[in-house]
Amino acid sequence: MNFFEIKSHDLAARITKLKTNHGTITTPTILPVINPKAQVIPASEMKEFGVEAVITNAYILWKDLREEALDKGVHDLIGFNGPVMTDSGAYQLMEYGEISVSNREVIDFQKKIGVDVGVILDVPTSSSDEEAVKASVAETITRAKEAKQWADDSLLWAGPVQGGTNLKLLKKSAMVMDSLGYDILPIGSVVPLLVKYDFASVVRMIKTVRETTEKPLHLFGAGHPMFFSFAVALGIDLFDSAAYALYAKEGRYLTPLGTKHLSELKELPCSCPVCSNTPLKEMDEEKLARHNLFVTMQEIRTVRQAIREGELFDLLCQRAASHPSLYKAMKQLVKYKDFFDKRDPITKKHFFYSSEFSKHRVEVIRVKERLSRIKSKQKQDIGLFKQVPITLTECYPFTQYVDGEERKLKKAPNGFEKIRDASLYWFGVNLFKPTDTVKVSRSTGKIRAVYRKGELLAVFRASDFMIMLHAASRDLHEKTRPPEHRVIVRKDVAEFIKQGKSVFAKHVINCGNIVPGQQVLVVTEDDELLASGDALLNSSEMLAMKKGPAVSVRWHA
């Protein structure tokens, strides 16, 4: 997976840079569907909405515009100079039962017209009958295997995951597509569920697939912005949909919280360029499609910013309150504590008690386990977390916790007990001695660093009291056993890392249970200590990725 790099995390969501032949895509994002025969909004204008990539239908091109597509190429034909993905015709297969193109023909055609992301001709799961589902999964797998003969690496290839709500077959399909080496795994057959607002079933499907692979996930046909944050929180990187145009044809007005019919509105509750300059009575199909696309891209940007700020859970709470089906989806999502515990960053800027769902945040589970290590008797009641030792009140999430109650956090004296308890909280072992020297910031009064005989052991981050390891890395290495707190790298990069260079994912051969932001030791297979620093990926990503840094080294041996 050397074509994409992960930049930010929150829950199971990530912001990535996905490289294609026609440019780099920032995900999560949506690829608006371009109908090659009737463009409501010209593809050439898509970038004005913030669209980086689009999707069109290879089967329609093959069937109706074959010679022109072969002559011009897909980018010139539709008028878009950025990344273009093509669907193979599986949707038409689901709608009409059969189509007049073979798997090899549509694969060869996608290569010849120069698409950036091609899709094999899969068989959608269009029935809930178990035998029919088995058949669709088996045939899709058969086609995926045979397609490897023809799908060369001149472009990225997507291997659709089928199985519908049969999670056992869905997982099998995902495992095979991953093992076959497909670059992107789209989850298919979700449109009928989304049309019925059965978001909870789609939540279960996405979680099942994400547990199976770290490759980019695409959700076929999921174009309503009200569900974006949920899908992304579970690990979806890409969406596609024609909803912006189809809804406009029906007079339906998209909002991040649901859909309104124009006939229901007395005024336009939006300040996009279209709504700001168009009276309600003049809102025609094209203008409505433009509004719908503006709202769609706005929600994508809202979700990405929430990931960067570590506030995606709070966005989910807001969206869950807007519709009963989203509320049901949220009830399903918060059951996956173990799933998120393996992926959610170790600290964030805020911890808002924003709804009844806040008690299910993974931080609450982590805190319960960490506090069991601390024997301090002086405690303070901190809302959701109840009795917290005052030696830890500067640690995340206690100092970030906001629930509407007025409370002043007590602080323990800046001494050995405080640094000992913080070490037990973050690492499960004590890295310090009573004779160590504690340095305090003159401006904040907070502990800034700890020294031993003049050597810097650790720095304490003011925002969350995270212990940033320096020479104390040796103590953590001595007091724990592999693979705990460790990222294990190849021996041939040992000297490189000893010099303080970053650890790249391609160097990693094993690791403990790591989440982004965790302080980790970098060691060889023989457990030789090389360095320590900040984990930039979770465990699964470190082992799966082939591009980008895995650990930002701070201290090196």
Residue pairs with C-beta under 8 A, 6 or more apart in sequence:
1 183
1 214
1 215
1 544
1 545
1 546
1 547
2 546
2 547
3 18
3 19
3 20
3 156
3 183
3 547
4 16
4 17
4 18
4 19
4 27
4 216
4 547
5 16
5 17
5 545
5 547
5 548
6 14
6 15
6 16
6 536
6 537
6 541
6 545
6 548
7 14
7 15
7 16
7 17
8 14
8 15
8 307
8 308
9 307
9 343
9 344
9 345
9 516
9 538
10 233
10 306
10 307
10 308
10 310
10 311
10 312
10 313
10 344
10 345
10 348
11 233
11 234
11 312
11 313
11 340
11 343
11 344
12 210
12 233
12 234
12 235
12 339
12 340
12 343
12 344
13 28
13 232
13 233
13 234
13 235
13 303
13 307
13 312
14 27
14 235
14 237
14 307
15 26
15 27
15 28
15 304
15 307
15 308
16 26
16 27
16 216
16 237
17 24
17 25
17 26
17 27
18 24
18 25
18 26
18 27
18 216
18 237
20 53
20 83
20 116
20 117
20 155
20 156
21 83
21 114
21 116
21 154
21 155
22 75
22 81
22 82
22 83
22 84
22 116
23 52
23 53
23 82
23 83
25 52
25 53
25 83
26 52
26 304
27 216
27 237
27 238
28 228
28 232
28 236
28 237
28 238
28 239
28 300
28 303
28 304
29 52
29 53
29 238
29 239
29 300
30 51
30 223
30 228
30 238
30 239
30 240
30 241
30 296
30 297
30 300
31 51
31 53
31 54
31 55
31 85
31 238
31 239
31 240
32 41
32 46
32 51
32 54
32 55
32 240
32 241
32 242
32 244
32 293
32 296
33 54
33 55
33 56
33 57
33 240
33 241
33 242
33 245
34 43
34 46
34 54
34 55
34 56
34 78
34 80
35 56
35 57
35 60
35 242
35 245
36 56
36 57
36 60
36 61
36 64
36 65
36 69
36 77
36 78
37 60
37 64
37 65
39 78
39 79
40 245
40 248
40 249
40 285
40 286
40 289
41 49
41 244
41 245
41 286
41 289
41 290
41 293
42 79
43 54
43 78
43 79
43 80
44 79
44 80
46 54
46 80
46 82
47 82
49 290
49 293
49 294
49 297
50 297
50 300
50 301
51 82
51 293
51 297
52 82
52 83
53 82
53 83
53 84
53 85
53 116
54 78
54 80
54 82
54 83
54 84
54 85
55 84
55 85
55 86
55 87
55 240
56 74
56 78
56 84
56 85
56 86
56 87
57 86
57 87
57 89
57 91
57 92
58 86
58 87
58 88
58 89
58 106
58 109
58 110
58 113
58 115
58 118
58 119
59 87
59 88
59 89
59 92
59 99
59 101
59 106
60 89
60 92
61 69
61 74
61 77
61 86
61 109
61 113
62 69
62 89
62 101
62 105
62 106
62 109
63 100
63 101
65 77
66 109
68 77
69 77
69 109
69 113
70 109
70 112
70 113
73 113
73 114
74 84
74 86
74 113
74 114
74 115
75 81
75 84
75 114
77 113
78 84
83 116
83 117
84 115
84 116
84 117
85 115
85 116
85 117
85 118
85 119
85 158
85 240
86 110
86 113
86 115
86 117
86 118
86 119
87 119
87 220
87 240
88 106
88 107
88 110
88 118
88 119
88 120
88 121
88 122
89 99
89 101
89 106
89 121
90 119
90 121
90 122
90 123
90 124
90 160
90 188
91 124
91 220
91 221
92 99
93 99
93 121
93 123
93 124
94 124
94 126
94 189
101 109
101 121
102 121
103 120
103 121
103 143
103 146
103 147
104 146
104 147
104 150
106 120
106 121
107 118
107 120
107 121
107 147
107 150
107 151
108 150
110 118
110 119
110 155
111 118
111 150
111 151
111 152
111 154
111 155
114 155
115 155
116 155
116 156
117 155
117 156
117 157
117 158
117 183
117 184
118 151
118 155
118 156
118 157
118 158
119 157
119 158
119 160
119 186
120 143
120 144
120 147
120 151
120 157
120 158
120 159
120 160
121 143
122 140
122 143
122 144
122 159
122 160
122 162
122 188
123 135
123 136
123 139
123 140
123 143
123 162
124 136
124 162
124 188
124 189
125 132
125 133
125 136
125 137
125 162
125 163
125 164
125 166
125 188
125 189
126 132
126 136
126 189
126 192
127 133
127 136
128 164
128 165
130 166
133 162
133 163
133 164
133 166
133 169
134 169
136 162
136 163
137 162
137 163
137 169
137 172
137 173
140 160
140 162
140 173
141 173
141 176
141 177
144 159
144 176
144 177
144 180
144 182
145 180
147 157
148 180
148 181
151 157
156 183
156 184
157 182
157 183
157 184
158 182
158 183
158 184
158 185
158 186
158 218
159 177
159 180
159 182
159 184
159 185
159 186
160 177
160 185
160 186
160 187
160 188
160 220
161 170
161 173
161 174
161 177
161 185
161 186
161 187
161 188
161 209
162 169
162 170
162 173
162 188
162 189
163 169
163 170
163 171
163 172
163 173
163 189
164 170
164 189
164 205
165 193
165 201
165 204
165 205
167 204
167 205
167 208
170 187
170 205
170 208
170 209
171 208
171 209
171 211
171 212
174 185
174 208
174 209
174 212
174 213
175 212
175 213
177 185
177 213
178 185
178 212
178 213
178 215
182 215
183 215
183 216
184 215
184 216
184 217
184 218
184 238
185 209
185 213
185 215
185 216
185 217
185 218
186 217
186 218
186 219
186 220
186 238
187 205
187 206
187 209
187 217
187 218
187 219
187 220
187 236
188 220
189 220
190 202
190 205
190 219
190 220
190 221
190 222
191 220
191 221
191 222
193 199
193 201
193 202
194 202
194 221
194 222
194 224
194 227
197 323
197 325
198 325
199 227
199 230
199 325
199 326
199 328
199 329
200 325
200 328
200 329
200 331
200 332
202 219
202 222
202 227
202 231
202 329
203 230
203 234
203 329
203 332
203 333
204 332
206 217
206 219
206 231
206 234
206 235
206 236
207 234
207 235
207 336
207 339
209 217
209 235
210 217
210 234
210 235
210 339
211 339
213 544
214 540
214 541
214 544
214 545
215 544
216 237
216 238
217 235
217 236
217 237
217 238
218 236
218 237
218 238
218 239
218 240
219 231
219 236
219 238
219 239
220 240
221 240
221 241
222 228
222 231
222 236
222 239
222 240
222 241
223 239
223 240
223 241
223 242
223 243
223 244
223 296
224 241
224 243
224 254
224 259
225 254
225 255
225 256
225 295
225 296
225 298
225 299
225 300
226 255
226 256
226 257
226 258
226 319
226 322
226 323
226 326
227 326
227 329
228 239
228 299
228 300
228 303
229 299
229 302
229 303
229 306
229 312
229 315
229 316
229 319
230 316
230 319
230 326
230 329
230 330
230 333
231 239
232 303
232 307
232 312
233 312
233 313
233 316
233 333
234 333
234 336
241 296
243 254
243 292
243 296
244 254
244 289
244 292
244 293
244 296
245 289
245 292
247 253
247 254
247 259
247 288
247 292
248 285
248 286
248 288
248 289
248 291
248 292
249 285
250 261
251 261
251 262
251 263
251 288
252 259
252 260
252 261
252 262
252 288
252 292
253 259
253 260
253 261
253 262
253 265
253 268
253 288
253 291
253 292
254 291
254 292
254 295
254 296
255 269
255 270
255 295
256 295
256 298
256 299
256 302
256 319
257 319
257 322
257 323
258 322
258 323
262 280
262 283
262 288
265 280
266 280
267 280
268 275
268 278
268 280
268 283
268 291
269 275
270 291
270 294
270 295
272 290
272 291
272 294
272 295
272 298
273 290
273 294
274 283
274 287
274 288
274 290
274 291
274 294
275 291
278 287
283 291
302 315
303 312
303 315
306 312
306 314
306 315
309 349
309 350
310 345
310 348
310 349
310 350
311 348
311 349
311 350
311 352
313 354
313 357
313 358
313 361
314 350
314 352
314 354
316 330
316 333
316 357
317 330
317 354
317 355
317 357
317 358
318 354
319 326
320 326
320 327
320 329
320 330
320 355
320 357
321 327
321 355
330 357
334 357
334 360
335 360
337 360
337 362
337 365
340 362
341 362
341 365
341 366
341 515
342 513
342 515
342 538
342 539
342 540
343 515
343 538
343 540
344 362
344 363
344 515
345 515
345 516
345 517
346 396
346 466
346 515
346 516
346 517
346 518
347 396
347 397
347 464
347 466
347 517
348 396
348 397
348 400
349 400
349 463
350 400
350 402
351 361
351 363
351 396
351 397
351 400
351 401
351 402
352 358
352 402
352 403
353 383
353 384
353 401
353 402
353 403
353 404
358 384
359 384
363 396
363 397
364 384
364 385
367 385
367 397
370 424
370 425
370 426
371 385
371 388
371 389
371 392
371 425
373 424
373 425
373 428
374 389
374 391
374 392
374 421
374 424
374 425
376 389
376 390
376 391
376 392
376 417
376 421
378 389
378 390
378 391
378 410
378 412
379 387
379 388
379 389
379 390
380 387
380 388
380 390
380 393
380 409
380 410
381 387
381 388
382 388
382 393
382 398
382 401
382 407
382 409
383 401
383 403
383 405
383 407
384 401
384 403
385 397
385 398
385 401
388 398
389 412
389 421
390 410
390 411
390 412
391 412
391 417
391 418
391 420
391 421
391 422
392 398
392 421
392 422
392 425
392 465
393 399
393 409
393 410
393 411
393 412
394 409
394 411
394 446
394 464
394 465
395 422
395 425
395 426
395 464
395 465
395 466
396 464
396 465
396 466
398 409
399 409
399 464
399 465
400 464
412 418
412 421
414 438
414 440
414 445
414 446
414 447
415 438
416 432
416 433
416 434
416 436
416 438
418 447
419 432
419 436
419 438
419 447
419 450
419 460
420 430
420 432
422 460
422 465
422 467
423 429
423 430
423 431
423 432
423 467
424 430
426 466
426 467
426 519
427 467
427 476
427 480
427 485
427 519
428 480
429 475
429 476
429 479
429 480
430 479
431 457
431 458
431 467
431 472
431 475
431 476
431 479
432 450
432 457
432 472
433 452
435 452
436 450
436 451
436 452
436 457
437 450
437 451
437 452
438 447
438 449
438 450
439 447
439 448
439 449
439 450
439 451
440 446
440 447
440 448
441 447
441 448
441 462
444 462
446 460
446 462
447 460
447 465
448 459
448 460
448 462
449 456
449 457
449 458
449 459
449 460
450 456
450 457
450 458
450 460
450 472
451 457
452 471
455 471
456 470
456 471
457 470
457 471
457 472
457 475
458 467
458 468
458 469
458 470
458 471
458 472
459 467
459 468
459 470
460 466
460 467
460 468
461 467
461 468
466 517
466 519
467 519
468 519
468 554
469 476
469 519
469 521
469 532
469 533
469 554
469 555
470 532
470 554
470 555
471 555
473 521
473 529
473 531
473 532
473 555
473 557
474 529
476 485
476 521
476 532
477 521
477 523
477 527
477 529
480 486
482 488
482 512
482 523
482 527
483 510
483 511
483 512
484 512
485 512
485 518
485 519
485 520
485 521
486 511
486 512
486 520
486 521
486 522
486 523
486 527
487 503
487 508
487 511
487 512
487 514
487 520
487 521
487 522
487 523
487 535
487 542
487 550
487 551
488 508
488 509
488 510
488 511
488 523
488 524
488 525
489 497
489 503
489 507
489 508
489 509
489 522
489 523
489 524
489 530
490 507
490 509
490 524
490 525
491 524
491 525
491 526
493 503
493 507
494 524
494 528
494 530
497 503
497 507
497 522
497 530
497 531
497 553
497 556
498 530
498 531
498 556
498 557
499 556
500 531
500 553
500 556
501 553
502 549
502 551
502 552
502 553
503 522
503 531
503 533
503 549
503 550
503 551
503 553
504 547
504 548
504 549
504 550
505 537
505 541
505 542
505 544
505 545
505 546
505 547
505 548
505 549
505 550
506 545
506 546
506 547
507 550
508 542
508 543
508 550
509 525
510 525
510 543
511 520
511 539
511 542
511 543
512 520
512 539
513 539
514 520
514 535
514 537
514 538
514 539
514 542
515 535
515 538
515 539
516 535
516 536
516 537
516 538
517 534
517 535
518 534
518 535
519 532
519 533
519 534
519 535
520 532
520 533
520 534
520 535
520 551
521 529
521 531
521 532
522 529
522 530
522 531
522 532
522 533
522 551
522 553
523 529
523 530
524 530
529 557
530 556
530 557
531 551
531 553
531 554
531 555
531 556
531 557
532 553
532 554
532 555
532 556
533 551
533 552
533 553
533 554
533 555
534 551
534 552
534 554
535 542
535 550
535 551
536 548
536 549
536 550
536 551
536 552
537 545
537 548
537 550
541 550
542 550
